[in-house]
Amino acid sequence: MEEIRVSPDYNWFRSTVPLKRIIVDDDDSKVWSLYDAGPKSIRCPIIFLPPVSGTAEVFFQQVLALSGWGYRVISLQYPVYWDLLEFCDGFRKLLDHLQLDKVHLFGASLGGFLAQKFAEVTHKSPRVHSLILCNSFSDTSIFNQTWTANSFWLMPAFMLKKIVLGNFAKGPVDPKMADAIDFMVDRLESLNQSELASRLTLNCQNSYVEPHKIKDIAVTIMDVFDQSALSHEAKEEMYKLYPNARRAHLKTGGNFPYLCRSAEVNLYIQIHLRQFHGTRYAAISPEMVSEEELEVQRTNLSNNSESDNES
């Protein structure tokens, strides 16, 4: 298989979807980079948050496919934030700047943890309508590195890269997974010392998700059955935390299924987002949804509201 970086899909993405840079903090050095594709009239898009090693480009296959089906998709890259509350405040300002009231979040690994923390921090004035958590976690103590979290800022870039690469799959993998790993290594190389150190700090700072604050949010948990950086215990913890979550299991896909199993991942994202079709929180252009499907959605919604009233 052709390497991702020189593939026609990736080149098409780079030539058709512009990269935007936005500053929302008083500090001019904090720049959010993002790709925004699909109909701008949609006020509740799906936003993709990358893992420690990722940039906004790692979700290019989701951006291309979902925007082609009529969804508004935003894939972003965080500025340097050293603290979870600081990140949440910056992300809230970004949503305000983009004039987005509520959003759907897809977070991979660290991105999933940040998505949960953002939903938790904003629970009194909700900004998150639903979550898709891919190979993600709810408690940073699983990495056993909370004691080093405060020293990442001191480490040189090559050491930080070594720490991240230590979590990448070793041993034989299929060609698509090998290409995905190569692409992520290339993305990792593009991050500077402070970007990497700050992400590792957020990833390992002593923190956990308080599920009672986000219990009303629709959640899909997406994970893989083959080797990934997440332990079996971490996955089980996620299932316990979200007992009502939909589960999207991929037989294989490693740490980066959105790159090497994009067709399956895109299908699961569509299934997750379909429950909001016909509502004000739909991430898709109404013209792209058939009348039959909208009728089914309306029936489901009225049935749900009737059962809620009875209970």
Backbone as CSV, one residue per row, in Angstrom:
resi,resn,N_x,N_y,N_z,CA_x,CA_y,CA_z,C_x,C_y,C_z
1,MET,0.842,-1.202,0.000,0.000,0.000,0.000,0.876,1.250,0.000
2,GLU,0.380,2.274,-0.678,1.138,3.518,-0.777,1.216,4.205,0.585
3,GLU,2.323,4.820,0.853,2.485,5.544,2.103,1.449,6.672,2.194
4,ILE,0.894,6.892,3.385,-0.217,7.849,3.548,0.152,9.254,3.076
5,ARG,1.364,9.689,3.405,1.742,11.079,3.134,1.755,11.410,1.637
6,VAL,1.973,10.395,0.804,1.991,10.649,-0.647,0.752,10.067,-1.332
7,SER,-0.229,9.657,-0.527,-1.438,9.057,-1.109,-2.313,10.137,-1.760
8,PRO,-3.084,9.773,-2.773,-3.975,10.750,-3.435,-4.981,11.371,-2.463
9,ASP,-5.525,10.548,-1.536,-6.512,11.061,-0.573,-5.924,12.173,0.290
10,TYR,-4.705,11.937,0.777,-4.085,12.925,1.660,-3.763,14.208,0.882
11,ASN,-3.277,14.039,-0.339,-2.959,15.211,-1.158,-4.218,15.987,-1.546
12,TRP,-5.300,15.248,-1.790,-6.584,15.898,-2.085,-7.046,16.691,-0.863
13,PHE,-6.919,16.095,0.311,-7.301,16.772,1.557,-6.491,18.063,1.740
14,ARG,-5.172,17.956,1.571,-4.311,19.127,1.783,-4.589,20.241,0.772
15,SER,-5.021,19.858,-0.436,-5.235,20.875,-1.472,-6.648,21.460,-1.458
16,THR,-7.594,20.789,-0.770,-8.977,21.282,-0.820,-9.490,21.844,0.507
17,VAL,-8.914,21.390,1.633,-9.395,21.877,2.937,-8.336,22.801,3.535
18,PRO,-8.631,24.105,3.652,-7.604,25.031,4.164,-7.356,24.868,5.666
19,LEU,-6.105,25.049,6.075,-5.748,25.035,7.499,-5.938,26.443,8.049
20,LYS,-6.742,26.555,9.108,-6.963,27.867,9.727,-6.181,27.944,11.031
21,ARG,-5.707,29.134,11.343,-5.026,29.344,12.628,-5.774,30.434,13.387
22,ILE,-6.137,30.124,14.632,-6.975,31.038,15.421,-6.359,31.247,16.801
23,ILE,-6.310,32.511,17.239,-5.844,32.842,18.593,-7.040,33.351,19.391
24,VAL,-7.308,32.723,20.545,-8.452,33.160,21.362,-8.014,33.619,22.759
25,ASP,-6.745,33.376,23.094,-6.228,33.780,24.401,-5.499,35.118,24.298
26,ASP,-5.244,35.726,25.441,-4.456,36.970,25.461,-3.020,36.703,25.009
27,ASP,-2.574,35.468,25.251,-1.223,35.073,24.868,-1.192,34.737,23.373
28,ASP,-0.501,35.563,22.579,-0.471,35.375,21.119,0.205,34.083,20.678
29,SER,0.961,33.471,21.583,1.673,32.251,21.183,0.740,31.030,21.191
30,LYS,-0.445,31.174,21.789,-1.377,30.039,21.852,-2.268,30.029,20.597
31,VAL,-1.852,29.227,19.628,-2.548,29.202,18.329,-3.250,27.852,18.140
32,TRP,-4.558,27.906,17.917,-5.309,26.700,17.550,-5.228,26.539,16.034
33,SER,-4.876,25.336,15.585,-4.866,25.047,14.141,-6.025,24.111,13.855
34,LEU,-6.799,24.407,12.807,-7.937,23.521,12.544,-8.327,23.484,11.077
35,TYR,-8.929,22.357,10.723,-9.551,22.181,9.412,-11.058,22.156,9.644
36,ASP,-11.798,22.955,8.871,-13.248,23.054,9.033,-13.881,22.775,7.674
37,ALA,-14.524,21.606,7.539,-15.095,21.209,6.237,-16.581,20.902,6.383
38,GLY,-17.308,21.027,5.285,-18.751,20.763,5.319,-19.539,22.052,5.466
39,PRO,-20.870,21.943,5.496,-21.721,23.148,5.491,-21.565,24.010,6.748
40,LYS,-21.207,25.288,6.538,-20.976,26.195,7.675,-22.281,26.594,8.370
41,SER,-23.412,26.275,7.750,-24.702,26.597,8.379,-24.979,25.689,9.579
42,ILE,-24.258,24.561,9.668,-24.440,23.622,10.784,-23.811,24.219,12.043
43,ARG,-24.616,24.329,13.120,-24.129,24.954,14.348,-23.686,23.936,15.395
44,CYS,-23.841,22.641,15.101,-23.445,21.610,16.071,-22.608,20.552,15.358
45,PRO,-21.393,20.927,14.932,-20.562,19.996,14.141,-19.927,18.921,15.022
46,ILE,-19.246,17.999,14.384,-18.423,17.056,15.130,-16.980,17.559,15.083
47,ILE,-16.347,17.602,16.249,-14.973,18.105,16.365,-14.057,16.965,16.800
48,PHE,-12.924,16.825,16.113,-11.964,15.748,16.383,-10.772,16.272,17.179
49,LEU,-10.447,15.568,18.277,-9.322,15.946,19.140,-8.253,14.851,19.074
50,PRO,-7.016,15.208,18.708,-5.992,14.187,18.461,-5.324,13.644,19.734
51,PRO,-4.592,12.532,19.592,-3.816,11.991,20.714,-2.536,12.803,20.922
52,VAL,-1.710,12.392,21.893,-0.463,13.109,22.205,0.381,13.319,20.952
53,SER,0.505,12.265,20.143,1.414,12.330,18.989,0.775,12.940,17.753
54,GLY,-0.517,13.299,17.835,-1.240,13.671,16.618,-1.339,15.157,16.347
55,THR,-1.601,15.470,15.091,-1.894,16.839,14.660,-3.291,16.822,14.035
56,ALA,-3.754,17.969,13.585,-5.103,18.039,13.005,-5.231,17.160,11.755
57,GLU,-4.099,16.862,11.107,-4.137,16.074,9.856,-4.482,14.606,10.068
58,VAL,-4.308,14.081,11.290,-4.454,12.625,11.463,-5.878,12.145,11.208
59,PHE,-6.852,13.068,11.220,-8.244,12.692,10.969,-8.683,13.045,9.542
60,PHE,-7.723,13.148,8.615,-8.075,13.609,7.271,-9.095,12.694,6.592
61,GLN,-9.038,11.382,6.885,-9.986,10.464,6.229,-11.412,10.677,6.739
62,GLN,-11.529,11.051,8.026,-12.857,11.354,8.585,-13.371,12.680,8.007
63,VAL,-12.481,13.673,7.904,-12.874,14.986,7.367,-13.393,14.817,5.933
64,LEU,-12.656,14.086,5.106,-13.059,13.910,3.703,-14.379,13.153,3.583
65,ALA,-14.474,12.010,4.270,-15.664,11.163,4.114,-16.906,11.828,4.697
66,LEU,-16.815,12.312,5.936,-18.003,12.852,6.602,-18.487,14.146,5.953
67,SER,-17.556,15.014,5.551,-17.994,16.255,4.889,-18.616,15.925,3.523
68,GLY,-18.110,14.874,2.881,-18.692,14.423,1.608,-20.119,13.928,1.778
69,TRP,-20.443,13.403,2.954,-21.808,12.925,3.231,-22.713,14.034,3.767
70,GLY,-22.159,15.258,3.901,-23.007,16.380,4.319,-22.844,16.823,5.757
71,TYR,-21.870,16.222,6.476,-21.624,16.616,7.865,-20.651,17.801,7.918
72,ARG,-20.781,18.619,8.950,-19.746,19.621,9.197,-18.739,19.005,10.174
73,VAL,-17.485,19.024,9.768,-16.424,18.354,10.523,-15.295,19.342,10.795
74,ILE,-14.843,19.375,12.045,-13.692,20.210,12.401,-12.641,19.305,13.050
75,SER,-11.437,19.345,12.516,-10.330,18.601,13.123,-9.319,19.612,13.608
76,LEU,-8.929,19.504,14.885,-8.060,20.567,15.401,-6.816,20.063,16.115
77,GLN,-5.970,21.027,16.376,-4.695,20.787,17.054,-4.575,21.827,18.161
78,TYR,-4.227,21.350,19.369,-4.223,22.276,20.511,-2.961,23.122,20.577
79,PRO,-3.093,24.336,21.138,-1.895,25.109,21.473,-1.242,24.489,22.714
80,VAL,-0.224,25.145,23.230,0.463,24.654,24.431,-0.332,25.072,25.672
81,TYR,-0.942,24.079,26.326,-1.600,24.295,27.623,-0.995,23.305,28.611
82,TRP,-0.674,23.777,29.798,-0.026,22.923,30.801,-0.996,22.415,31.859
83,ASP,-2.231,22.894,31.776,-3.172,22.604,32.847,-4.543,22.313,32.227
84,LEU,-5.278,21.346,32.796,-6.554,20.924,32.212,-7.595,22.044,32.207
85,LEU,-7.664,22.813,33.288,-8.648,23.905,33.349,-8.314,24.994,32.331
86,GLU,-7.005,25.209,32.143,-6.542,26.193,31.161,-6.948,25.738,29.758
87,PHE,-6.783,24.429,29.484,-7.200,23.871,28.195,-8.708,24.068,27.996
88,CYS,-9.486,23.716,29.027,-10.952,23.810,28.919,-11.399,25.247,28.675
89,ASP,-10.730,26.181,29.329,-11.066,27.597,29.146,-10.745,28.039,27.714
90,GLY,-9.587,27.612,27.212,-9.185,27.941,25.839,-10.127,27.334,24.809
91,PHE,-10.526,26.079,25.037,-11.422,25.398,24.094,-12.806,26.061,24.094
92,ARG,-13.276,26.466,25.280,-14.560,27.171,25.367,-14.506,28.483,24.574
93,LYS,-13.382,29.195,24.692,-13.217,30.455,23.945,-13.186,30.194,22.434
94,LEU,-12.585,29.066,22.049,-12.541,28.718,20.623,-13.956,28.468,20.098
95,LEU,-14.769,27.720,20.856,-16.154,27.462,20.439,-16.935,28.777,20.352
96,ASP,-16.691,29.681,21.298,-17.351,30.999,21.254,-16.941,31.753,19.988
97,HIS,-15.631,31.705,19.687,-15.113,32.398,18.505,-15.750,31.830,17.226
98,LEU,-15.930,30.506,17.185,-16.513,29.851,16.010,-18.048,29.931,16.024
99,GLN,-18.589,30.552,17.073,-20.044,30.707,17.255,-20.761,29.356,17.264
100,LEU,-20.173,28.427,18.032,-20.764,27.100,18.170,-21.286,26.956,19.594
101,ASP,-22.574,26.708,19.703,-23.186,26.603,21.026,-22.876,25.244,21.653
102,LYS,-23.275,24.162,20.941,-22.985,22.805,21.422,-22.331,22.012,20.289
103,VAL,-21.531,21.020,20.670,-20.799,20.247,19.662,-20.779,18.764,20.036
104,HIS,-20.472,17.948,19.048,-20.178,16.531,19.267,-18.660,16.410,19.249
105,LEU,-18.100,15.645,20.172,-16.645,15.508,20.225,-16.213,14.070,19.978
106,PHE,-15.233,13.895,19.088,-14.561,12.605,18.883,-13.143,12.795,19.417
107,GLY,-12.789,12.059,20.453,-11.443,12.200,21.016,-10.700,10.885,20.985
108,ALA,-9.449,10.924,20.512,-8.613,9.731,20.472,-7.587,9.802,21.596
109,SER,-7.573,8.794,22.458,-6.617,8.701,23.564,-6.650,9.980,24.422
110,LEU,-5.558,10.770,24.450,-5.573,12.024,25.220,-6.741,12.907,24.779
111,GLY,-7.027,12.945,23.474,-8.142,13.752,22.963,-9.464,13.351,23.606
112,GLY,-9.646,12.048,23.829,-10.865,11.560,24.480,-10.932,11.977,25.940
113,PHE,-9.779,11.947,26.610,-9.736,12.373,28.019,-10.066,13.866,28.120
114,LEU,-9.479,14.663,27.233,-9.745,16.106,27.232,-11.214,16.390,26.908
115,ALA,-11.799,15.600,26.007,-13.216,15.778,25.648,-14.099,15.540,26.877
116,GLN,-13.779,14.479,27.642,-14.560,14.178,28.850,-14.397,15.280,29.897
117,LYS,-13.161,15.763,30.073,-12.905,16.817,31.063,-13.626,18.110,30.669
118,PHE,-13.641,18.415,29.362,-14.323,19.620,28.896,-15.836,19.512,29.147
119,ALA,-16.397,18.329,28.883,-17.830,18.107,29.134,-18.126,18.249,30.632
120,GLU,-17.210,17.745,31.443,-17.379,17.812,32.898,-17.302,19.259,33.411
121,VAL,-16.297,19.991,32.941,-16.086,21.370,33.404,-17.247,22.282,32.978
122,THR,-17.839,22.003,31.806,-18.919,22.870,31.290,-20.314,22.299,31.593
123,HIS,-20.411,21.351,32.523,-21.699,20.641,32.699,-22.833,21.556,33.155
124,LYS,-22.510,22.658,33.826,-23.581,23.555,34.290,-24.124,24.413,33.146
125,SER,-23.296,24.634,32.159,-23.730,25.352,30.957,-23.229,24.533,29.771
126,PRO,-23.923,23.425,29.468,-23.366,22.381,28.594,-22.969,22.864,27.196
127,ARG,-21.780,22.461,26.785,-21.283,22.756,25.442,-21.090,21.473,24.627
128,VAL,-21.184,20.310,25.298,-20.948,19.028,24.609,-22.265,18.265,24.531
129,HIS,-22.681,17.934,23.306,-23.943,17.207,23.148,-23.730,15.697,23.149
130,SER,-22.586,15.262,22.622,-22.289,13.824,22.647,-20.785,13.598,22.530
131,LEU,-20.383,12.381,22.897,-18.959,12.018,22.895,-18.737,10.701,22.162
132,ILE,-17.676,10.645,21.352,-17.163,9.372,20.827,-15.737,9.260,21.363
133,LEU,-15.483,8.239,22.164,-14.190,8.097,22.839,-13.443,6.914,22.241
134,CYS,-12.386,7.193,21.510,-11.651,6.160,20.773,-10.354,5.816,21.503
135,ASN,-10.210,4.551,21.902,-9.004,4.113,22.627,-8.662,5.098,23.756
136,SER,-9.692,5.505,24.484,-9.477,6.563,25.460,-9.505,6.035,26.890
137,PHE,-9.320,6.950,27.847,-9.223,6.581,29.263,-9.900,7.655,30.099
138,SER,-10.141,7.335,31.367,-10.861,8.278,32.239,-10.045,8.678,33.464
139,ASP,-8.868,8.067,33.625,-8.050,8.343,34.815,-6.576,8.282,34.409
140,THR,-5.857,9.379,34.621,-4.463,9.433,34.155,-3.532,8.527,34.955
141,SER,-3.983,8.045,36.112,-3.088,7.216,36.944,-2.758,5.881,36.277
142,ILE,-3.515,5.502,35.216,-3.222,4.224,34.531,-1.831,4.218,33.909
143,PHE,-1.270,5.422,33.660,0.052,5.484,33.010,1.200,5.417,34.011
144,ASN,0.853,5.417,35.309,1.880,5.359,36.374,2.978,6.402,36.191
145,GLN,2.595,7.573,35.684,3.620,8.600,35.464,3.242,9.930,36.110
146,THR,2.265,9.879,37.043,1.838,11.140,37.654,3.006,11.811,38.384
147,TRP,3.957,10.982,38.857,5.103,11.545,39.586,6.090,12.251,38.652
148,THR,6.076,11.915,37.351,6.992,12.606,36.421,6.298,13.738,35.668
149,ALA,4.971,13.864,35.836,4.205,14.847,35.051,4.776,16.257,35.171
150,ASN,5.301,16.579,36.342,5.804,17.948,36.548,7.205,18.176,35.991
151,SER,7.823,17.127,35.466,9.192,17.315,34.952,9.301,17.212,33.433
152,PHE,8.177,16.953,32.747,8.229,16.854,31.278,8.755,18.151,30.644
153,TRP,8.404,19.288,31.233,8.797,20.568,30.627,10.312,20.742,30.577
154,LEU,11.022,19.980,31.430,12.488,20.077,31.484,13.173,19.208,30.440
155,MET,12.471,18.200,29.952,13.111,17.189,29.098,13.294,17.690,27.669
156,PRO,14.410,17.308,27.029,14.601,17.677,25.625,13.622,16.917,24.719
157,ALA,13.389,17.461,23.538,12.388,16.893,22.620,12.649,15.428,22.290
158,PHE,13.938,15.054,22.102,14.206,13.666,21.689,13.790,12.677,22.776
159,MET,13.922,13.076,24.057,13.496,12.194,25.160,11.980,12.048,25.191
160,LEU,11.303,13.162,24.966,9.838,13.140,24.966,9.317,12.259,23.834
161,LYS,9.971,12.368,22.663,9.550,11.548,21.517,9.762,10.067,21.815
162,LYS,10.849,9.785,22.522,11.143,8.391,22.885,10.041,7.838,23.802
163,ILE,9.577,8.673,24.736,8.504,8.249,25.653,7.237,7.923,24.862
164,VAL,6.895,8.789,23.904,5.676,8.586,23.103,5.826,7.354,22.210
165,LEU,6.976,7.232,21.563,7.200,6.096,20.653,7.164,4.763,21.391
166,GLY,7.468,4.783,22.672,7.434,3.561,23.487,6.041,2.949,23.541
167,ASN,5.002,3.769,23.271,3.627,3.263,23.295,3.130,2.801,21.930
168,PHE,3.947,3.003,20.896,3.533,2.563,19.559,3.705,1.044,19.454
169,ALA,2.906,0.432,18.579,2.922,-1.033,18.447,4.293,-1.538,18.008
170,LYS,4.685,-2.634,18.642,5.938,-3.297,18.236,5.580,-4.662,17.656
171,GLY,6.511,-5.214,16.891,6.232,-6.518,16.308,5.486,-6.392,14.995
172,PRO,5.117,-7.538,14.417,4.509,-7.516,13.074,3.096,-6.938,13.088
173,VAL,2.814,-6.063,12.129,1.458,-5.519,11.940,1.146,-5.559,10.449
174,ASP,-0.143,-5.455,10.106,-0.472,-5.506,8.680,-0.036,-4.202,7.991
175,PRO,0.056,-4.196,6.645,0.606,-3.033,5.931,-0.104,-1.718,6.231
176,LYS,-1.447,-1.748,6.361,-2.178,-0.508,6.635,-1.823,0.047,8.013
177,MET,-1.679,-0.847,8.979,-1.301,-0.409,10.327,0.127,0.120,10.336
178,ALA,0.995,-0.506,9.563,2.387,-0.042,9.471,2.431,1.365,8.871
179,ASP,1.614,1.599,7.838,1.544,2.934,7.231,1.007,3.970,8.217
180,ALA,0.012,3.553,9.018,-0.568,4.465,10.019,0.490,4.861,11.051
181,ILE,1.287,3.873,11.489,2.347,4.158,12.467,3.387,5.096,11.861
182,ASP,3.774,4.836,10.614,4.751,5.710,9.927,4.233,7.148,9.866
183,PHE,2.954,7.285,9.548,2.350,8.617,9.422,2.339,9.326,10.781
184,MET,2.005,8.572,11.833,1.972,9.172,13.179,3.381,9.547,13.654
185,VAL,4.368,8.761,13.290,5.760,9.108,13.625,6.140,10.409,12.919
186,ASP,5.723,10.523,11.666,5.981,11.746,10.900,5.297,12.960,11.561
187,ARG,4.059,12.777,12.025,3.331,13.857,12.714,4.014,14.213,14.035
188,LEU,4.483,13.181,14.722,5.184,13.384,15.997,6.431,14.241,15.787
189,GLU,7.136,13.980,14.682,8.357,14.737,14.369,8.063,16.221,14.143
190,SER,6.816,16.528,13.758,6.479,17.929,13.468,6.167,18.734,14.733
191,LEU,6.051,18.054,15.881,5.728,18.756,17.130,7.005,19.223,17.815
192,ASN,6.975,20.443,18.361,8.170,20.938,19.060,8.180,20.517,20.528
193,GLN,9.231,20.876,21.250,9.413,20.411,22.631,8.252,20.823,23.538
194,SER,7.843,22.095,23.468,6.797,22.546,24.393,5.441,21.938,24.053
195,GLU,5.167,21.710,22.757,3.907,21.052,22.371,3.834,19.643,22.960
196,LEU,4.943,18.911,22.792,4.979,17.538,23.295,4.952,17.482,24.815
197,ALA,5.771,18.328,25.454,5.865,18.319,26.913,4.524,18.679,27.543
198,SER,3.834,19.666,26.967,2.545,20.085,27.538,1.493,18.989,27.383
199,ARG,1.500,18.304,26.248,0.517,17.233,26.042,0.777,16.064,26.986
200,LEU,2.043,15.716,27.148,2.369,14.624,28.078,2.008,15.015,29.506
201,THR,2.169,16.297,29.833,1.802,16.775,31.165,0.290,16.616,31.379
202,LEU,-0.514,17.032,30.382,-1.973,16.862,30.488,-2.346,15.385,30.574
203,ASN,-1.603,14.554,29.843,-1.874,13.122,29.766,-1.594,12.415,31.099
204,CYS,-0.634,12.951,31.867,-0.168,12.238,33.065,-0.418,12.977,34.373
205,GLN,-0.856,14.244,34.305,-1.197,14.992,35.526,-2.266,14.229,36.295
206,ASN,-2.169,14.209,37.602,-3.109,13.433,38.407,-4.535,13.964,38.231
207,SER,-5.372,13.229,37.487,-6.740,13.693,37.246,-7.606,12.521,36.788
208,TYR,-8.906,12.634,37.076,-9.839,11.608,36.613,-11.176,12.270,36.285
209,VAL,-11.986,11.551,35.518,-13.283,12.076,35.087,-14.327,11.796,36.167
210,GLU,-15.183,12.780,36.434,-16.292,12.600,37.374,-17.565,12.327,36.567
211,PRO,-17.922,11.045,36.433,-18.983,10.677,35.480,-20.367,11.229,35.828
212,HIS,-20.653,11.476,37.115,-21.997,11.948,37.485,-22.300,13.313,36.869
213,LYS,-21.231,14.043,36.486,-21.442,15.371,35.899,-21.779,15.302,34.407
214,ILE,-21.505,14.156,33.796,-21.756,14.061,32.347,-22.640,12.861,32.011
215,LYS,-23.456,12.451,32.977,-24.251,11.226,32.780,-25.353,11.363,31.733
216,ASP,-25.734,12.610,31.393,-26.820,12.803,30.423,-26.333,12.923,28.976
217,ILE,-25.020,12.790,28.786,-24.462,12.933,27.432,-24.421,11.571,26.735
218,ALA,-24.845,11.563,25.467,-24.783,10.314,24.682,-23.320,9.976,24.389
219,VAL,-22.926,8.738,24.701,-21.519,8.331,24.550,-21.420,7.066,23.708
220,THR,-20.443,7.051,22.799,-20.037,5.814,22.126,-18.573,5.550,22.488
221,ILE,-18.293,4.349,22.968,-16.910,3.967,23.281,-16.394,3.104,22.132
222,MET,-15.322,3.553,21.501,-14.740,2.838,20.368,-13.372,2.297,20.767
223,ASP,-13.208,0.995,20.665,-11.883,0.456,20.971,-11.561,-0.752,20.099
224,VAL,-10.313,-1.199,20.213,-9.827,-2.290,19.356,-9.549,-3.527,20.204
225,PHE,-9.660,-4.688,19.570,-9.407,-5.934,20.293,-7.954,-6.387,20.193
226,ASP,-7.192,-5.746,19.295,-5.779,-6.152,19.201,-4.922,-5.229,20.068
227,GLN,-3.628,-5.258,19.837,-2.693,-4.536,20.700,-2.844,-3.019,20.585
228,SER,-3.002,-2.345,21.729,-2.992,-0.880,21.751,-2.342,-0.438,23.049
229,ALA,-2.114,0.871,23.184,-1.426,1.387,24.372,-2.288,1.280,25.628
230,LEU,-3.585,1.009,25.445,-4.497,0.932,26.588,-4.548,-0.475,27.159
231,SER,-4.465,-0.557,28.472,-4.550,-1.868,29.120,-6.005,-2.344,29.144
232,HIS,-6.167,-3.633,29.367,-7.503,-4.218,29.469,-8.266,-3.574,30.633
233,GLU,-7.544,-3.300,31.729,-8.165,-2.688,32.920,-8.717,-1.296,32.592
234,ALA,-7.945,-0.527,31.801,-8.382,0.830,31.440,-9.661,0.781,30.615
235,LYS,-9.752,-0.207,29.712,-10.964,-0.361,28.889,-12.159,-0.720,29.766
236,GLU,-11.940,-1.679,30.685,-13.021,-2.106,31.575,-13.526,-0.938,32.418
237,GLU,-12.594,-0.087,32.845,-12.943,1.087,33.656,-13.871,2.023,32.874
238,MET,-13.583,2.173,31.575,-14.425,3.018,30.718,-15.841,2.449,30.604
239,TYR,-15.935,1.118,30.426,-17.259,0.491,30.327,-18.053,0.699,31.618
240,LYS,-17.355,0.594,32.756,-18.023,0.768,34.058,-18.504,2.207,34.237
241,LEU,-17.670,3.127,33.771,-17.970,4.559,33.931,-19.188,4.968,33.109
242,TYR,-19.334,4.348,31.925,-20.445,4.682,31.023,-21.248,3.417,30.724
243,PRO,-22.030,2.945,31.704,-22.741,1.664,31.505,-23.757,1.706,30.365
244,ASN,-24.257,2.911,30.035,-25.272,3.013,28.971,-24.678,3.385,27.615
245,ALA,-23.366,3.461,27.552,-22.721,3.878,26.294,-22.896,2.820,25.208
246,ARG,-22.977,3.296,23.973,-22.909,2.362,22.841,-21.460,1.912,22.719
247,ARG,-21.276,0.689,22.254,-19.900,0.197,22.093,-19.620,-0.095,20.625
248,ALA,-18.502,0.424,20.167,-18.074,0.196,18.784,-16.740,-0.534,18.836
249,HIS,-16.791,-1.834,18.615,-15.570,-2.637,18.722,-14.980,-2.903,17.337
250,LEU,-13.676,-2.729,17.230,-12.971,-3.073,15.990,-12.075,-4.254,16.291
251,LYS,-12.147,-5.273,15.431,-11.365,-6.481,15.681,-9.874,-6.146,15.705
252,THR,-9.455,-5.297,14.756,-8.056,-4.856,14.702,-8.025,-3.360,14.414
253,GLY,-6.855,-2.753,14.574,-6.749,-1.319,14.304,-5.657,-0.645,15.122
254,GLY,-5.168,-1.356,16.152,-4.062,-0.797,16.943,-4.420,0.538,17.579
255,ASN,-3.411,1.396,17.730,-3.613,2.699,18.373,-4.308,3.713,17.477
256,PHE,-4.268,3.492,16.160,-4.744,4.530,15.236,-5.765,3.997,14.230
257,PRO,-6.889,3.460,14.716,-7.867,2.866,13.781,-8.458,3.883,12.806
258,TYR,-8.494,5.175,13.189,-9.053,6.203,12.305,-8.195,6.387,11.060
259,LEU,-6.946,5.910,11.102,-6.081,5.958,9.917,-6.098,4.643,9.146
260,CYS,-5.987,3.517,9.883,-5.820,2.233,9.166,-7.118,1.436,9.022
261,ARG,-8.173,1.828,9.729,-9.491,1.189,9.585,-10.550,2.276,9.413
262,SER,-10.235,3.243,8.543,-11.074,4.445,8.454,-12.512,4.141,8.018
263,ALA,-12.712,3.163,7.137,-14.075,2.865,6.664,-14.952,2.412,7.836
264,GLU,-14.406,1.532,8.691,-15.174,1.054,9.853,-15.417,2.181,10.852
265,VAL,-14.372,2.962,11.114,-14.490,4.067,12.069,-15.535,5.077,11.577
266,ASN,-15.480,5.418,10.291,-16.433,6.383,9.720,-17.871,5.872,9.810
267,LEU,-18.045,4.562,9.639,-19.380,3.966,9.744,-19.902,4.103,11.175
268,TYR,-19.050,3.804,12.160,-19.461,3.920,13.567,-19.781,5.376,13.935
269,ILE,-19.024,6.312,13.371,-19.299,7.736,13.646,-20.671,8.103,13.082
270,GLN,-20.947,7.632,11.862,-22.256,7.894,11.236,-23.398,7.330,12.082
271,ILE,-23.221,6.101,12.561,-24.249,5.465,13.393,-24.483,6.295,14.660
272,HIS,-23.398,6.770,15.255,-23.507,7.593,16.475,-24.264,8.892,16.181
273,LEU,-23.915,9.552,15.077,-24.501,10.863,14.784,-25.938,10.782,14.269
274,ARG,-26.311,9.598,13.776,-27.639,9.445,13.187,-28.757,9.694,14.199
275,GLN,-28.483,9.408,15.481,-29.524,9.580,16.517,-29.936,11.050,16.685
276,PHE,-29.129,11.976,16.128,-29.441,13.406,16.268,-30.031,14.009,14.989
277,HIS,-30.163,13.199,13.938,-30.746,13.706,12.693,-32.157,14.216,12.965
278,GLY,-32.487,15.339,12.337,-33.826,15.879,12.513,-33.988,16.704,13.777
279,THR,-32.933,16.843,14.566,-32.984,17.691,15.763,-32.096,18.915,15.532
280,ARG,-32.144,19.880,16.444,-31.293,21.072,16.271,-29.820,20.750,16.515
281,TYR,-29.563,19.542,16.996,-28.169,19.152,17.253,-27.621,18.222,16.169
282,ALA,-28.279,18.210,15.030,-27.783,17.390,13.912,-26.492,18.001,13.376
283,ALA,-25.499,17.142,13.113,-24.221,17.621,12.569,-24.225,17.579,11.051
284,ILE,-25.374,17.210,10.476,-25.472,17.014,9.024,-26.457,18.014,8.417
285,SER,-26.217,18.364,7.171,-27.130,19.242,6.439,-28.468,18.521,6.235
286,PRO,-29.609,19.175,6.552,-30.921,18.512,6.439,-31.200,17.956,5.038
287,GLU,-30.649,18.636,4.004,-30.891,18.153,2.623,-30.298,16.768,2.379
288,MET,-29.322,16.390,3.208,-28.642,15.106,2.995,-29.333,13.953,3.729
289,VAL,-30.421,14.276,4.448,-31.130,13.232,5.202,-32.461,12.964,4.518
290,SER,-32.770,11.690,4.287,-34.012,11.348,3.579,-35.225,11.608,4.469
291,GLU,-36.346,11.851,3.837,-37.596,12.136,4.572,-38.002,10.937,5.429
292,GLU,-37.774,9.707,4.909,-38.136,8.490,5.662,-37.356,8.428,6.979
293,GLU,-36.047,8.736,6.875,-35.216,8.664,8.080,-35.657,9.712,9.103
294,LEU,-35.980,10.925,8.611,-36.438,11.989,9.510,-37.734,11.578,10.211
295,GLU,-38.607,10.890,9.470,-39.878,10.442,10.053,-39.627,9.437,11.179
296,VAL,-38.678,8.513,10.926,-38.310,7.521,11.957,-37.755,8.231,13.194
297,GLN,-36.894,9.237,12.959,-36.317,9.992,14.072,-37.391,10.703,14.880
298,ARG,-38.339,11.319,14.184,-39.402,12.051,14.888,-40.223,11.093,15.749
299,THR,-40.521,9.920,15.204,-41.286,8.916,15.949,-40.520,8.500,17.199
300,ASN,-39.212,8.227,17.026,-38.373,7.828,18.166,-38.349,8.908,19.240
301,LEU,-38.190,10.162,18.789,-38.111,11.275,19.735,-39.416,11.439,20.509
302,SER,-40.566,11.315,19.794,-41.839,11.488,20.485,-42.093,10.323,21.451
303,ASN,-41.670,9.113,21.054,-41.806,7.958,21.957,-40.976,8.136,23.203
304,ASN,-39.727,8.639,23.002,-38.830,8.858,24.143,-39.399,9.892,25.094
305,SER,-39.944,10.991,24.537,-40.460,12.049,25.403,-41.709,11.584,26.147
306,GLU,-42.510,10.715,25.486,-43.698,10.182,26.165,-43.288,9.291,27.332
307,SER,-42.284,8.407,27.094,-41.830,7.511,28.176,-41.164,8.314,29.293
308,ASP,-40.473,9.403,28.946,-39.867,10.257,29.978,-40.951,10.912,30.839
309,ASN,-42.051,11.346,30.186,-43.131,11.987,30.924,-43.818,10.998,31.874
310,GLU,-43.948,9.747,31.383,-44.597,8.721,32.220,-43.742,8.403,33.451
311,SER,-42.403,8.349,33.235,-41.526,8.027,34.363,-41.376,9.222,35.283
